[in-house]
């Protein structure tokens, strides 16, 4: 079990990143006329437009079709907003993402592959859209009861569903964010995987800037508030404005969320949340409508640690090993010197004894 201190340190690192990411003001609702295509450059000021032109020019050397498809105008703008339109920082962040995607190929993850067991549980899934047209990613922590599934696969499952959400974006209509709804009903300590949750936050910060449009936490329990007290002091106003906590009310013995209807139409809200939608996630039914990609080699199961974190860890390990070797070397040198000193002392003693014997012989 992780200590409070280590959890706090991780939360601090994450929320520091969040503060940097969400410096821009929330975008106003997008209203388009029939047949109109959203223009992401329309409301940029002169400085922002110059930054956009520069970063787009810097990526004109891309040759990989997957990279080219990923780097849309709206993608460039997300990374620019994430780093306050500082081109050098935005470019580094985006190139790191392209490198990560090239290595782990999240778009090729197969739900029916090595994540099928955790994918079947319904801990995370995508279904319908909110009132702004954003895909809804649902998380149901109570379904995470599989103790034998490693964090790496749980994280890979989460990345799969994020990719499913991203694939449902509609950039011509200005839709580039998702709505995240977490149902904490029957949540207990056995459903709490802090490691996966923290690494997921790192992943969102490093490789999915400006993607989260709204987070709605339903019936958050006491355990949740413990973690929230650690994280929330580091969040800025813009980030906090995207988060809302909603408690249910019982009507005729059923849970209802009146405030949730401000974000999701009742026809798109599942019955267990007070809506009219008769839907229960089932992996086989989902795969019928959303077949896995056909790939020659499935993506590798990647660690929940980010590359930068892993590199720091490996560097720290190398430094520790180096210090250990130096310590052993010094110890050996010290032992050698001690041995040498004792040898000299012994030789000196023997020489002195020999001289005494010679003197004694002369006297005789």
Long-range contacts (C-beta under 8 A, 24 or more apart in sequence): 2-194, 2-195, 4-230, 7-194, 7-198, 7-227, 7-230, 8-230, 10-198, 11-198, 11-227, 11-230, 11-231, 11-234, 12-234, 13-202, 14-198, 14-201, 14-202, 14-205, 14-231, 14-234, 15-231, 15-233, 15-234, 15-235, 16-234, 17-202, 17-205, 17-206, 18-201, 18-205, 18-234, 18-235, 18-236, 18-239, 19-234, 19-235, 19-236, 19-239, 20-82, 20-83, 20-84, 21-82, 21-205, 21-209, 21-210, 21-239, 22-236, 22-238, 22-239, 22-242, 23-81, 23-84, 23-236, 23-238, 24-81, 24-84, 24-210, 24-238, 25-238, 26-238, 26-241, 26-242, 29-132, 30-132, 30-173, 30-174, 30-175, 32-173, 32-174, 37-172, 38-171, 38-172, 38-173, 38-174, 40-73, 40-74, 40-77, 40-171, 40-174, 41-73, 47-85, 48-80, 48-85, 51-80, 51-85, 51-86, 51-87, 51-90, 52-76, 52-77, 52-80, 54-87, 55-79, 55-80, 55-87, 55-90, 55-91, 55-94, 58-87, 58-91, 59-91, 59-94, 64-102, 66-101, 66-102, 66-107, 67-98, 67-101, 67-102, 70-98, 70-101, 71-98, 72-171, 74-171, 74-176, 78-176, 78-209, 78-210, 78-211, 79-209, 79-210, 81-209, 81-210, 82-209, 82-210, 93-206, 93-209, 96-206, 96-207, 96-307, 97-206, 97-207, 100-206, 100-207, 100-307, 101-207, 103-302, 104-299, 104-300, 104-302, 105-295, 105-299, 106-159, 106-160, 106-162, 106-163, 106-299, 107-163, 107-293, 108-293, 108-295, 108-298, 108-299, 109-156, 109-159, 109-160, 109-163, 109-298, 109-299, 110-292, 110-293, 110-295, 110-298, 111-160, 111-283, 111-286, 111-287, 111-290, 111-292, 112-283, 112-287, 112-292, 113-292, 113-298, 114-153, 114-156, 114-298, 114-301, 115-153, 115-156, 115-157, 115-160, 116-283, 117-146, 117-149, 117-153, 118-144, 118-146, 118-149, 118-153, 118-154, 118-157, 119-157, 119-160, 119-283, 120-283, 121-145, 121-146, 122-281, 122-283, 123-154, 123-157, 124-157, 124-158, 124-161, 125-161, 125-281, 125-286, 126-161, 126-164, 126-165, 126-168, 127-270, 127-279, 127-281, 128-264, 128-268, 128-269, 128-277, 129-168, 129-179, 129-268, 130-179, 130-214, 130-263, 130-264, 130-268, 131-262, 131-263, 131-264, 131-265, 132-175, 132-179, 132-213, 133-170, 133-173, 133-175, 134-175, 134-177, 134-178, 134-179, 134-213, 134-214, 135-164, 135-165, 135-168, 135-169, 135-178, 135-179, 136-178, 136-179, 136-180, 136-181, 136-264, 136-268, 137-161, 137-162, 137-165, 137-178, 137-179, 137-180, 137-181, 138-181, 138-182, 138-183, 138-281, 139-180, 139-181, 139-182, 139-183, 140-182, 140-183, 141-182, 141-183, 141-184, 141-187, 141-191, 141-192, 142-183, 142-184, 142-185, 142-186, 142-187, 142-188, 142-191, 143-191, 144-191, 144-193, 145-190, 145-191, 151-193, 151-195, 151-196, 151-199, 151-304, 152-301, 152-302, 152-303, 152-304, 153-301, 154-193, 154-196, 154-304, 155-196, 155-199, 155-200, 155-203, 155-302, 155-304, 156-301, 156-302, 158-196, 158-200, 159-203, 162-204, 162-208, 162-211, 164-290, 166-208, 166-211, 176-210, 176-211, 177-210, 177-211, 177-212, 177-213, 177-214, 178-211, 178-212, 178-213, 179-213, 179-214, 179-215, 179-216, 179-263, 179-264, 180-212, 180-214, 180-215, 180-216, 181-215, 181-216, 181-218, 181-260, 181-264, 182-215, 182-216, 182-217, 182-218, 183-218, 183-219, 183-273, 184-217, 184-218, 184-219, 184-220, 184-221, 184-224, 185-218, 185-219, 185-255, 187-221, 187-223, 187-224, 188-223, 189-223, 192-223, 194-227, 195-304, 196-304, 199-304, 199-305, 199-306, 200-304, 202-306, 202-309, 203-306, 206-306, 206-308, 212-242, 213-242, 214-242, 214-244, 214-263, 215-242, 215-243, 215-244, 216-244, 216-246, 216-260, 216-263, 217-243, 217-244, 217-245, 217-246, 218-246, 218-247, 218-248, 218-257, 218-260, 218-273, 219-246, 219-247, 219-248, 219-255, 220-245, 248-274
